[in-house]
Amino acid sequence: MDTQNGLLLAGKVAVVTGGSSGIGAASARRLAAAGARVVVGYNKGEGRATALVGELVGDGHRAMQIPMEDSAQIRSVAAAVRGEFGRADILVNSAGFTRMIAHSDLDALDDALIDAILTANIRGPFVTIRALAPLLRQSGNGVIVNISSIAASYGTGSNIIYGASKAALDTMSMALARVLGPEIRVVCVAPGVVNTGFVPGRTQEMMDKAAAATPLKRAVEADDVALAVMACVTHLRHTTGSIITVDAGRHL
């Protein structure tokens, strides 16, 4: 803990992809409240990201466009973080993409949608990690938190390829934990159904039904996931290559 102001992350810099809404925005708020300067990454939500930066506790925060499909732009952002902040200590890969398609409707899961999901959920996070790894390594105590899903383990989720993409993210995270240690830890946080607008077409009735099916009988909120992200960063100091589940017991 920082002895001057009591903030766990004072002096640290955190980059959050998909930071303009949902789990990413909740994580950005928690990281800033703990003293970190936060880069709020966005794709199309520039207005939301800019507004969020203005709301965060502390100062020195920035909104930067980090589109998962644009590797060159991701490399440019890594260079901008180095130039402006001189460091990066935390990366939260929260950006992702999906569409709700019945698992039985194989034809609706066309090639273009498959490619878009895999690019956003696998290639994009890998490229972001690759671009920021030198800065995270220089930190000496870097942390990468990848936002996965329990769909990875149970073959569930908004569509078949979404679950497969998160399974790939889990496997990729284990491999990265091996090669990036000891300077960088890599952890996955796997939520169940989260009460956000991430999945187009998911109704409140669906949310209520999912919550009722859990032992805890309550919906997982974005901030619940953000608290798990914070635990990975600040308290689970000997945890790497692991998956932290946040699903109100839905997996049981």
C-alpha positions as CSV (number, residue, x, y, z in Angstrom):
1,M,0.0,0.0,0.0
2,D,1.2,3.5,-0.8
3,T,2.1,5.0,2.6
4,Q,1.5,8.6,1.5
5,N,-2.1,8.5,0.6
6,G,-3.3,5.0,1.3
7,L,-4.1,4.2,-2.4
8,L,-3.1,0.7,-3.5
9,L,-2.4,1.7,-7.1
10,A,-0.9,5.2,-6.6
11,G,1.6,5.8,-9.4
12,K,0.4,2.9,-11.5
13,V,-0.9,3.2,-15.1
14,A,-3.8,0.9,-16.2
15,V,-5.0,0.3,-19.8
16,V,-8.5,-0.9,-20.1
17,T,-9.8,-2.0,-23.5
18,G,-13.5,-1.9,-24.0
19,G,-13.4,0.7,-21.3
20,S,-16.3,2.9,-22.4
21,S,-19.1,0.7,-21.0
22,G,-20.0,-2.4,-19.0
23,I,-17.3,-4.3,-17.3
24,G,-14.6,-2.2,-18.8
25,A,-16.1,1.0,-17.5
26,A,-16.7,-0.5,-14.0
27,S,-13.1,-1.7,-13.9
28,A,-11.8,1.8,-15.0
29,R,-13.7,3.4,-12.1
30,R,-12.3,0.9,-9.6
31,L,-8.7,1.3,-10.8
32,A,-8.9,5.1,-10.8
33,A,-10.4,5.1,-7.3
34,A,-7.4,3.0,-6.1
35,G,-5.1,5.7,-7.4
36,A,-4.2,4.5,-10.9
37,R,-4.1,6.7,-14.0
38,V,-6.4,5.0,-16.5
39,V,-6.3,4.8,-20.3
40,V,-10.0,4.2,-21.2
41,G,-9.9,2.3,-24.5
42,Y,-12.8,2.4,-26.8
43,N,-13.8,1.4,-30.3
44,K,-16.9,3.3,-31.4
45,G,-17.8,4.8,-28.0
46,E,-15.7,7.9,-28.0
47,G,-18.3,10.0,-26.4
48,R,-18.9,7.5,-23.6
49,A,-15.1,7.1,-23.0
50,T,-14.5,10.8,-22.9
51,A,-17.4,11.3,-20.5
52,L,-16.1,8.5,-18.3
53,V,-12.6,10.0,-18.2
54,G,-14.2,13.2,-16.8
55,E,-16.0,11.2,-14.1
56,L,-13.0,9.2,-12.8
57,V,-11.4,9.9,-9.5
58,G,-8.0,11.6,-9.7
59,D,-6.4,13.0,-12.8
60,G,-4.1,12.1,-15.7
61,H,-6.7,9.8,-17.3
62,R,-7.0,9.5,-21.1
63,A,-9.4,8.1,-23.6
64,M,-7.7,6.3,-26.6
65,Q,-9.2,4.4,-29.5
66,I,-8.2,0.8,-29.3
67,P,-10.1,-1.1,-31.9
68,M,-9.5,-4.9,-31.6
69,E,-9.4,-5.4,-35.4
70,D,-6.7,-2.8,-36.1
71,S,-3.3,-4.1,-35.1
72,A,-1.5,-1.0,-36.3
73,Q,-3.6,1.3,-34.2
74,I,-3.1,-1.0,-31.2
75,R,0.7,-0.6,-31.7
76,S,0.3,3.1,-32.0
77,V,-1.6,3.2,-28.7
78,A,1.2,1.3,-27.0
79,A,3.7,3.9,-28.3
80,A,1.4,6.7,-27.1
81,V,1.2,5.2,-23.6
82,R,4.9,4.9,-23.5
83,G,5.4,8.5,-24.7
84,E,2.7,10.1,-22.4
85,F,3.0,7.9,-19.3
86,G,6.3,6.2,-19.6
87,R,4.9,3.0,-18.1
88,A,2.1,0.5,-18.0
89,D,1.5,-1.7,-15.0
90,I,-2.0,-3.1,-15.6
91,L,-3.9,-4.3,-18.7
92,V,-7.5,-5.2,-18.6
93,N,-8.7,-6.8,-21.8
94,S,-12.4,-6.2,-21.6
95,A,-13.2,-5.5,-25.3
96,G,-15.2,-8.1,-27.0
97,F,-18.0,-8.8,-29.5
98,T,-20.9,-11.2,-29.8
99,R,-24.4,-11.6,-31.3
100,M,-27.2,-13.7,-29.9
101,I,-27.7,-16.7,-32.2
102,A,-29.4,-20.0,-31.2
103,H,-26.9,-22.7,-30.9
104,S,-29.1,-24.9,-33.2
105,D,-29.1,-22.3,-36.0
106,L,-25.8,-23.2,-37.6
107,D,-26.5,-21.3,-40.8
108,A,-27.0,-18.0,-39.0
109,L,-23.4,-18.2,-37.7
110,D,-21.9,-17.2,-41.0
111,D,-18.2,-16.8,-41.9
112,A,-18.2,-13.0,-41.5
113,L,-19.7,-13.1,-38.0
114,I,-17.3,-16.0,-37.0
115,D,-14.3,-13.9,-38.1
116,A,-15.5,-10.8,-36.4
117,I,-16.0,-12.6,-33.1
118,L,-12.6,-14.4,-33.2
119,T,-10.9,-11.2,-34.2
120,A,-12.4,-9.1,-31.3
121,N,-12.2,-11.8,-28.7
122,I,-8.9,-13.6,-29.5
123,R,-6.7,-11.8,-32.0
124,G,-7.3,-8.3,-30.5
125,P,-6.5,-9.2,-26.9
126,F,-3.3,-11.1,-28.1
127,V,-2.2,-8.1,-30.2
128,T,-2.8,-5.8,-27.3
129,I,-0.8,-7.9,-24.9
130,R,2.0,-8.2,-27.5
131,A,2.1,-4.5,-27.9
132,L,2.1,-3.6,-24.2
133,A,4.2,-6.5,-23.0
134,P,7.5,-4.5,-23.0
135,L,6.0,-1.8,-20.8
136,L,4.3,-4.3,-18.5
137,R,7.6,-6.2,-18.2
138,Q,9.5,-3.0,-17.3
139,S,7.0,-2.5,-14.5
140,G,8.4,-5.6,-12.8
141,N,5.0,-6.3,-11.3
142,G,2.7,-6.2,-14.3
143,V,-0.7,-7.7,-14.4
144,I,-2.9,-8.7,-17.3
145,V,-6.6,-9.5,-16.6
146,N,-8.5,-11.0,-19.5
147,I,-12.3,-10.9,-19.3
148,S,-13.5,-14.4,-20.3
149,S,-16.8,-16.1,-19.6
150,I,-18.2,-19.3,-18.1
151,A,-19.4,-20.1,-21.6
152,A,-15.7,-21.2,-22.2
153,S,-16.1,-24.1,-19.8
154,Y,-19.7,-25.1,-20.5
155,G,-20.3,-24.6,-24.2
156,T,-23.0,-22.1,-23.4
157,G,-23.3,-18.4,-24.2
158,S,-24.8,-16.1,-26.8
159,N,-23.6,-18.3,-29.6
160,I,-21.3,-21.3,-30.3
161,I,-18.4,-19.3,-31.5
162,Y,-18.5,-16.9,-28.6
163,G,-18.0,-19.7,-26.2
164,A,-15.3,-21.1,-28.3
165,S,-13.5,-17.8,-28.5
166,K,-13.5,-17.5,-24.7
167,A,-12.2,-21.0,-24.3
168,A,-9.3,-20.0,-26.7
169,L,-8.8,-16.9,-24.5
170,D,-8.5,-19.1,-21.4
171,T,-5.9,-21.3,-23.1
172,M,-4.0,-18.4,-24.5
173,S,-3.9,-16.8,-21.0
174,M,-2.3,-20.0,-19.5
175,A,0.3,-20.1,-22.2
176,L,1.1,-16.3,-21.7
177,A,1.3,-16.8,-18.0
178,R,4.1,-19.3,-18.5
179,V,6.2,-17.1,-20.9
180,L,5.5,-13.6,-19.4
181,G,6.4,-14.5,-15.8
182,P,7.9,-13.6,-13.4
183,E,7.5,-9.9,-14.4
184,I,3.9,-10.2,-15.6
185,R,1.0,-12.2,-14.2
186,V,-1.9,-13.2,-16.4
187,V,-5.3,-14.0,-15.0
188,C,-8.8,-14.6,-16.5
189,V,-12.0,-13.4,-14.9
190,A,-14.9,-15.5,-16.1
191,P,-18.4,-13.9,-15.4
192,G,-21.7,-15.6,-15.9
193,V,-24.6,-13.6,-17.3
194,V,-23.8,-10.0,-16.5
195,N,-26.4,-7.3,-16.3
196,T,-25.1,-5.0,-19.1
197,G,-26.0,-4.3,-22.6
198,F,-23.2,-6.3,-24.0
199,V,-25.3,-8.9,-25.7
200,P,-27.8,-7.3,-28.2
201,G,-31.2,-8.8,-27.9
202,R,-30.9,-10.1,-24.4
203,T,-34.0,-9.0,-22.5
204,Q,-34.6,-8.2,-18.8
205,E,-36.7,-11.4,-18.7
206,M,-33.7,-13.4,-19.8
207,M,-31.6,-11.7,-17.1
208,D,-34.1,-12.4,-14.4
209,K,-34.4,-16.1,-15.4
210,A,-30.6,-16.5,-15.4
211,A,-30.3,-14.9,-12.0
212,A,-33.1,-17.1,-10.6
213,A,-31.2,-20.2,-11.8
214,T,-28.2,-19.4,-9.6
215,P,-27.7,-20.5,-6.0
216,L,-27.3,-16.9,-4.9
217,K,-30.5,-15.8,-6.8
218,R,-29.1,-12.5,-8.0
219,A,-27.7,-11.0,-11.2
220,V,-24.0,-10.4,-11.6
221,E,-23.4,-6.7,-12.1
222,A,-20.5,-5.1,-13.9
223,D,-19.1,-3.8,-10.7
224,D,-19.1,-7.3,-9.2
225,V,-16.8,-8.3,-12.1
226,A,-14.7,-5.2,-11.6
227,L,-14.2,-6.1,-8.0
228,A,-12.8,-9.5,-9.1
229,V,-10.5,-7.6,-11.5
230,M,-9.2,-5.5,-8.6
231,A,-8.6,-8.6,-6.5
232,C,-6.5,-10.0,-9.3
233,V,-4.5,-6.8,-9.5
234,T,-4.1,-6.0,-5.8
235,H,-4.5,-9.1,-3.7
236,L,-4.0,-12.3,-5.6
237,R,-0.3,-11.7,-5.9
238,H,0.7,-15.4,-6.3
239,T,-2.1,-16.1,-8.9
240,T,-1.2,-16.5,-12.6
241,G,-2.6,-18.6,-15.3
242,S,-5.8,-19.1,-13.3
243,I,-9.5,-18.5,-14.0
244,I,-11.5,-16.6,-11.4
245,T,-15.3,-17.3,-11.8
246,V,-17.9,-14.6,-11.0
247,D,-21.3,-16.2,-11.7
248,A,-23.3,-16.3,-8.5
249,G,-22.8,-20.1,-8.6
250,R,-24.4,-20.5,-12.0
251,H,-21.9,-23.3,-12.9
252,L,-23.2,-25.5,-10.1
